[in-house]
Amino acid sequence: MNSTEIASPATQVCWELAQQTRADDVLIIGVGTPLAAAAALLARAILHPSLTIIFGTAVAPREFNLAASILDSSRVSRAAIGNYSQVEVLDLVSRGGVTLQFVSPIEIDRSGNLNASRIRRADGSWRQFPGSLAIGDTSVLVGRLVAYRVGHHRRFLTERVSFVSGAAALQNENSTTPYGQGATLAITEMATVSLGANPRLINYGHDLAAAKNGIDFLVDDTHAVRRTAIPPEALVALATYDPLRVRDLEDKNHRAAVLSRITTDSESNPDNGG
């Protein structure tokens, strides 16, 4: 394992996400989140073998090569112990059967509201994004929602989102009990932040000042701890399940290189990852 691999921002985020899992979790992975997929496989490999993972509609797939699944999504279905229909997945979520999801919105604010829809340009016009998909529902129905992003800056960790795609805890006007949670944590390569009425810095990388400077709201850092090194066994597991570092697709600085590696590998090894 070389130093570049160890220092990869996506690798750091992947490890921090994996540590948010619990042995009895049912973790669902949505589309377009290869880093979340790598984190799920990592967590099951070295932290919680009993972790149940649903990849889209594929239930508890056995080990598979992430790069190969990018080119052929049926590989995940073929590796699964079973496959839900989309309706069955939505029913499971609505019944509270999913306890954890990793999501990567455009913005997350101090309260846990998520924006995956649109942001304002400098000239005041809106820039549209693919949209929220099921975030409006999962922000209320999934037990724990953890937001993440490769990149640590105020545009992501903002005081207030430009548009609410998924709401934080809402207050029913006829009850004193809040419903829905939104995102409870936000993770970047430089910090883990607990969201809510009183945001707290849980941990940070090598520079506390830089971590706080990349957050557009005040955080309590009284009990913040510095992150420890990623354990060697985690890096070995990632090399096994994600040898082409597909997780780096979510890092704009490495996306082109990853796509080139995947294309080259598929041409030279057409059956790789089957």
C-alpha positions as CSV (number, residue, x, y, z in Angstrom):
1,M,0.0,0.0,0.0
2,N,1.6,3.3,-1.0
3,S,1.4,6.6,0.7
4,T,-0.9,8.1,-1.9
5,E,-3.5,5.3,-1.2
6,I,-3.3,5.9,2.6
7,A,-3.7,9.7,2.1
8,S,-6.7,9.4,-0.3
9,P,-9.5,11.7,0.9
10,A,-12.0,9.2,-0.4
11,T,-10.3,6.4,1.6
12,Q,-10.5,8.5,4.8
13,V,-14.2,9.2,4.3
14,C,-14.8,5.5,3.5
15,W,-13.2,4.4,6.8
16,E,-15.1,7.1,8.8
17,L,-18.4,5.9,7.2
18,A,-17.7,2.3,8.0
19,Q,-17.3,3.1,11.6
20,Q,-20.8,4.4,11.8
21,T,-22.3,0.9,11.2
22,R,-23.6,-1.4,13.9
23,A,-23.7,-5.2,13.9
24,D,-27.5,-5.3,13.7
25,D,-27.9,-2.6,11.1
26,V,-29.8,-2.9,7.8
27,L,-27.8,-0.5,5.6
28,I,-29.1,0.5,2.2
29,I,-26.9,1.8,-0.6
30,G,-28.4,4.0,-3.3
31,V,-27.4,4.6,-6.9
32,G,-24.4,6.7,-7.8
33,T,-22.6,6.3,-4.5
34,P,-19.6,4.0,-5.0
35,L,-17.8,5.4,-2.0
36,A,-20.8,4.4,0.2
37,A,-20.7,1.0,-1.4
38,A,-17.0,0.6,-0.6
39,A,-17.7,1.7,3.0
40,A,-20.4,-0.9,3.4
41,L,-18.3,-3.7,2.1
42,L,-15.4,-2.6,4.4
43,A,-17.6,-2.5,7.4
44,R,-19.0,-6.0,6.8
45,A,-15.5,-7.3,6.1
46,I,-13.7,-6.2,9.2
47,L,-16.1,-4.6,11.7
48,H,-19.5,-6.3,11.6
49,P,-19.8,-9.6,9.6
50,S,-23.5,-9.7,10.5
51,L,-24.2,-6.3,8.9
52,T,-27.1,-6.6,6.4
53,I,-26.5,-4.6,3.2
54,I,-29.0,-3.8,0.5
55,F,-27.4,-2.5,-2.7
56,G,-30.3,-0.9,-4.6
57,T,-32.6,-4.0,-4.7
58,A,-29.9,-6.7,-4.1
59,V,-30.1,-8.2,-0.7
60,A,-26.9,-9.1,1.1
61,P,-24.7,-9.7,-1.9
62,R,-21.6,-11.8,-1.4
63,E,-18.2,-10.2,-2.2
64,F,-17.9,-8.7,-5.6
65,N,-15.6,-6.3,-7.4
66,L,-16.9,-2.8,-7.3
67,A,-15.3,-1.8,-10.6
68,A,-16.9,-4.7,-12.4
69,S,-20.3,-3.7,-10.9
70,I,-20.0,-0.2,-12.3
71,L,-19.9,-1.6,-15.8
72,D,-22.4,-4.3,-15.2
73,S,-24.9,-3.8,-12.4
74,S,-26.3,-7.3,-12.8
75,R,-23.1,-8.6,-11.1
76,V,-24.5,-7.4,-7.7
77,S,-27.8,-9.0,-8.3
78,R,-26.2,-12.3,-9.2
79,A,-24.1,-12.2,-6.1
80,A,-27.1,-11.5,-3.8
81,I,-29.0,-14.0,-1.7
82,G,-32.1,-12.5,-3.1
83,N,-33.5,-9.4,-4.9
84,Y,-36.4,-7.2,-3.9
85,S,-38.6,-5.4,-6.4
86,Q,-38.5,-1.6,-6.1
87,V,-41.9,-1.7,-4.4
88,E,-40.6,-4.1,-1.8
89,V,-37.6,-1.9,-1.1
90,L,-39.9,1.2,-0.6
91,D,-42.2,-0.9,1.6
92,L,-39.2,-2.0,3.8
93,V,-38.1,1.6,4.2
94,S,-41.6,2.8,5.0
95,R,-42.0,0.1,7.7
96,G,-38.8,1.2,9.4
97,G,-36.8,-1.8,8.3
98,V,-33.8,0.2,7.1
99,T,-31.7,1.5,10.0
100,L,-28.9,3.3,8.2
101,Q,-28.1,5.0,4.9
102,F,-25.1,7.0,3.6
103,V,-26.1,9.9,1.4
104,S,-24.0,12.5,-0.5
105,P,-26.0,15.7,-1.0
106,I,-24.9,19.0,-2.5
107,E,-25.4,20.8,0.9
108,I,-26.0,19.8,4.5
109,D,-26.9,22.4,7.1
110,R,-26.4,22.6,10.9
111,S,-29.9,21.2,11.5
112,G,-29.5,18.2,9.3
113,N,-31.5,19.4,6.3
114,L,-30.2,18.1,3.0
115,N,-30.1,19.6,-0.5
116,A,-29.7,17.4,-3.5
117,S,-31.8,19.5,-5.9
118,R,-30.4,23.0,-6.8
119,I,-28.2,25.8,-5.6
120,R,-28.0,29.5,-6.5
121,R,-25.3,30.7,-9.0
122,A,-23.5,34.0,-8.3
123,D,-25.9,35.8,-10.7
124,G,-28.9,34.6,-8.7
125,S,-30.1,31.9,-11.2
126,W,-30.6,28.3,-10.1
127,R,-28.2,25.5,-11.1
128,Q,-30.2,22.3,-11.2
129,F,-28.9,18.8,-10.1
130,P,-30.3,15.4,-10.7
131,G,-32.6,15.7,-7.7
132,S,-33.5,14.1,-4.4
133,L,-34.8,10.7,-5.6
134,A,-36.1,9.3,-2.3
135,I,-34.3,11.6,0.1
136,G,-37.6,13.4,1.1
137,D,-38.8,10.0,2.4
138,T,-35.6,8.5,3.7
139,S,-34.8,11.6,5.7
140,V,-37.9,10.8,7.7
141,L,-38.1,7.0,7.6
142,V,-34.5,5.7,7.8
143,G,-33.3,5.2,11.3
144,R,-29.9,7.0,10.8
145,L,-28.9,9.2,7.8
146,V,-25.2,10.0,7.5
147,A,-24.2,12.6,4.9
148,Y,-20.8,12.6,3.4
149,R,-18.7,14.3,0.8
150,V,-15.1,14.2,-0.5
151,G,-14.1,17.8,0.0
152,H,-14.3,19.9,3.2
153,H,-15.7,23.3,2.6
154,R,-18.4,25.7,3.6
155,R,-20.3,25.2,0.4
156,F,-21.2,21.7,1.7
157,L,-21.3,22.3,5.5
158,T,-23.5,25.4,5.3
159,E,-25.5,27.4,7.8
160,R,-28.7,26.9,5.8
161,V,-29.3,24.8,2.7
162,S,-30.4,26.7,-0.5
163,F,-33.2,24.2,-1.0
164,V,-34.6,21.5,1.3
165,S,-34.7,18.1,-0.5
166,G,-34.8,16.2,2.8
167,A,-35.9,17.8,6.0
168,A,-34.4,17.6,9.4
169,A,-36.5,16.9,12.5
170,L,-39.9,18.5,12.1
171,Q,-42.3,19.5,14.8
172,N,-45.9,18.3,14.5
173,E,-48.1,21.3,15.4
174,N,-50.3,19.0,17.5
175,S,-47.6,17.2,19.3
176,T,-44.4,17.9,21.3
177,T,-42.7,14.9,19.8
178,P,-40.5,15.6,16.8
179,Y,-40.7,13.3,13.8
180,G,-38.1,12.7,11.2
181,Q,-34.4,13.3,11.7
182,G,-32.7,14.4,8.5
183,A,-29.0,13.7,8.7
184,T,-27.6,13.3,12.1
185,L,-23.9,13.3,11.1
186,A,-21.8,14.8,8.3
187,I,-18.5,13.3,7.3
188,T,-15.7,14.7,5.2
189,E,-12.0,13.7,4.9
190,M,-11.2,16.4,7.5
191,A,-14.0,16.1,10.1
192,T,-17.0,14.3,11.5
193,V,-19.8,16.7,12.7
194,S,-22.8,15.9,14.8
195,L,-25.8,17.9,13.5
196,G,-28.8,19.3,15.3
197,A,-29.7,22.1,17.7
198,N,-26.1,22.2,19.0
199,P,-23.7,21.0,16.4
200,R,-20.6,19.3,17.7
201,L,-17.2,18.4,16.1
202,I,-16.7,14.7,16.9
203,N,-13.3,14.2,15.3
204,Y,-10.9,15.9,12.9
205,G,-7.8,15.3,10.8
206,H,-4.4,16.7,11.5
207,D,-5.5,20.4,11.7
208,L,-8.3,21.4,14.1
209,A,-8.3,25.1,12.8
210,A,-8.6,24.0,9.2
211,A,-11.5,21.6,10.1
212,K,-13.4,24.4,11.8
213,N,-12.7,26.9,9.1
214,G,-14.4,24.6,6.5
215,I,-17.7,24.6,8.4
216,D,-20.1,27.5,7.8
217,F,-21.6,27.3,11.3
218,L,-20.4,27.2,14.8
219,V,-19.5,23.8,16.3
220,D,-18.7,22.8,19.8
221,D,-15.2,21.3,19.7
222,T,-14.8,20.8,23.5
223,H,-14.7,17.0,23.2
224,A,-13.4,16.7,19.7
225,V,-10.6,14.1,19.2
226,R,-8.0,13.8,16.5
227,R,-8.5,10.9,14.1
228,T,-6.2,8.0,14.4
229,A,-4.6,6.3,11.4
230,I,-6.6,4.0,9.2
231,P,-5.8,0.5,10.4
232,P,-3.8,-1.7,7.9
233,E,-6.5,-4.4,7.9
234,A,-9.0,-1.8,6.5
235,L,-6.6,-0.9,3.7
236,V,-6.2,-4.6,2.9
237,A,-9.9,-5.1,2.7
238,L,-10.4,-2.1,0.5
239,A,-7.7,-3.4,-1.8
240,T,-9.6,-6.7,-2.1
241,Y,-13.1,-5.2,-2.7
242,D,-12.1,-2.0,-4.5
243,P,-8.8,-2.7,-6.2
244,L,-9.3,0.0,-8.8
245,R,-10.3,2.5,-6.1
246,V,-13.8,3.1,-7.5
247,R,-14.5,5.1,-4.3
248,D,-12.3,7.8,-5.8
249,L,-15.0,8.5,-8.4
250,E,-16.6,10.7,-5.8
251,D,-13.4,12.8,-5.7
252,K,-13.4,15.3,-8.7
253,N,-9.6,15.3,-8.6
254,H,-9.4,11.6,-9.3
255,R,-12.5,10.8,-11.3
256,A,-10.9,10.8,-14.8
257,A,-8.1,8.6,-13.6
258,V,-10.5,6.1,-12.1
259,L,-12.6,5.9,-15.3
260,S,-9.5,5.3,-17.3
261,R,-8.5,2.5,-15.0
262,I,-11.9,0.9,-15.2
263,T,-12.0,1.1,-18.9
264,T,-8.5,-0.3,-19.3
265,D,-9.1,-3.1,-16.9
266,S,-12.4,-4.1,-18.6
267,E,-10.7,-4.3,-22.0
268,S,-7.8,-6.4,-20.7
269,N,-9.8,-8.5,-18.3
270,P,-13.4,-8.8,-19.6
271,D,-14.4,-11.4,-16.9
272,N,-12.8,-9.6,-14.0
273,G,-14.9,-9.4,-10.9
274,G,-17.5,-11.9,-12.0
